[in-house]
């Protein structure tokens, strides 16, 4: 039995927003249809659903009924339209498209999200109120894939760049607040350790998902965005130095033998550095192939599956430039070394070495004319190639 009975005037529903009313089985006038005929979404007046957005919303919190069928339906509609990113509050959902979508990660798109972040910072808000923009103006086909790129808050659509930018801006706000408190004589309010660790400066981005979901690629995308932000700041500082006729030296990363070293801590080099100088942005990005060679393998679901956990600690200067990075690995799947599963491969490094070893290296390691079939660790699964075309 119902504890209360509420009488509602249907004509007032268009303007009313009662927290105790959940509207169901509404007439067609209350249904919002997107580009897909199946995209009809039933909405109450309080729901932030935009009929111009595929799936009804960019943020699933705006759905009328936040349950599994509605969420999966919205994600399916967006996925069918090649829109792989959807927000649910502060969480970004990325659905692996299993195909290249280079237009989503171009320099122009990256710049659009950087500009939005800069505008949000200068306005002191989260980005609301920014004029509607779309970073995907190259072709009508691209617009068709993504739908109209503005939502009710006039923000760019969900993207890994957007998540990375929000974390970066939050970190910079924490750094600025720390500096203001220090200059304002707030040293007495510091933590007992004598630092400002209690201020919300450090940020974390957790990339999780099942095998083949795209965790490794997403991590690369985030790192590329941070490297771009650092490079832009470095370019601006370099321009100011040139104007003031001041050019500090940048030390090459070489040891006594002349070989390059991967330094755990290094200041960024100017953008006009020579090829013998390896900057921190390059070091962070170039470390990925090394980690993947020793820790990634082909599985039944993914040709480049990370078989280990990875924690990347990136340090920034007070100006927002990358100043260092530390990568910790854990939980390596050691059993794969001696017994990879049927239809899977061992770690990439073995295949890469045999494919690229010179005659001198083969003679040094006594493998002369041996191939993949000659090694039990590599031949027991009878799987040698990668399906993604990478050699």
Number of C-alpha atoms within 10 A of each C-alpha: 3 4 4 6 6 7 6 11 9 8 8 9 13 12 9 15 14 12 7 7 11 11 13 11 8 11 8 10 7 15 16 17 20 19 16 13 7 11 21 17 22 22 21 23 15 15 16 20 25 19 19 17 22 27 35 27 26 29 23 23 16 18 23 20 18 11 10 9 10 16 16 12 15 22 24 18 20 26 21 13 17 17 24 21 19 24 18 15 10 9 13 17 18 21 18 15 14 9 6 7 11 7 13 19 15 12 12 15 16 21 16 18 26 21 11 21 20 15 17 18 16 10 13 9 12 15 20 15 14 16 13 14 17 18 19 21 13 10 8 10 11 14 15 12 16 21 21 17 21 18 20 14 13 16 22 22 24 21 21 22 24 22 17 22 22 20 17 22 19 17 20 22 15 19 22 15 15 23 14 12 16 15 10 9 9 12 14 10 13 16 12 10 8 10 12 19 13 13 13 15 19 16 14 11 12 9 11 11 12 7 16 18 18 20 19 19 13 17 17 14 16 18 19 20 23 22 18 19 21 21 20 16 15 20 16 13 15 19 15 13 13 11 10 9 8 11 12 9 9 15 15 16 16 15 9 6 6 9 9 14 12 15 17 13 14 18 17 22 23 20 15 8 14 11 7 13 17 22 24 24 25 13 17 23 13 12 12 13 11 11 16 19 18 17 23 25 22 25 21 13 11 18 20 24 21 24 21 16 12 17 11 15 11 16 15 18 14 15 13 20 22 27 20 21 18 13 13 9 12 10 9 15 15 12 10 16 12 12 16 22 16 12 13 24 29 27 25 19 17 16 18 12 13 16 12 10 14 12 11 10 14 16 12 10 9 10 14 14 10 11 13 16 13 11 11 12 18 23 16 18 16 14 17 16 14 17 11 10 7 8 10
